[in-house]
Amino acid sequence: MPPLRPWGDFFLRRGFARPANFKKFQDIFISNLLYYQTNYLVVSTAVFIIPGFKEPVSMIKGLGALLGVFLFSVWAGEIQPLVYLKRWSPFAFLVTMFLVFDFFNLLVLYNETFALATYSSLSVLIPHASFRYRNIDEGQYHKEAEQLKGSPMGILLIGRVKKNTKMK
């Protein structure tokens, strides 16, 4: 697990900015998800604790479903067509997996409590990951992604790359 980044850096330092184009947006989004993943886990945990006290069984079922979708996405990320999607655009792969989870949660489980906690957490994390400007160039983004590919978010977004396989 990557280290917890300082909260001053997470919230305040260097500020927020709107990306210039969609490619830059994707790079910033994925880079922030990788770099701040431990901070995002802490914030999400805090958001999930509140409804967890109210309806613990619902939250446990929802977390089980989320774990199932995460494990499915890791497995599905090794299937050839999805490997191409993941390598072409980790952002598109992430959106696809979120839609699968959302479909499963709302239509199969119909777990409103977990859905509310998930949407509350995402309403904080998505804007932060989208607009948190860290002033890094594309080369550093790829270097950082390579360093964090063994982390949980790296496995989800980048996948396990075999030793003799070069990722584009």
Disulfide bonds with the S-S distance in Angstrom:
none
